[in-house]
């Protein structure tokens, strides 16, 4: 899109953000959502 000047961007998320998203998808989705991993792997 022309409004975005950068070709790439980076966003940092907490594990709790993914837990929230997982709950919302399970609640509102008609598809099976895989469970989240209990460990978090981070790359810098």
Residue pairs with C-beta under 8 A, 6 or more apart in sequence:
15 40
18 36
19 36
22 33
22 35
22 36
25 31
25 33
26 33
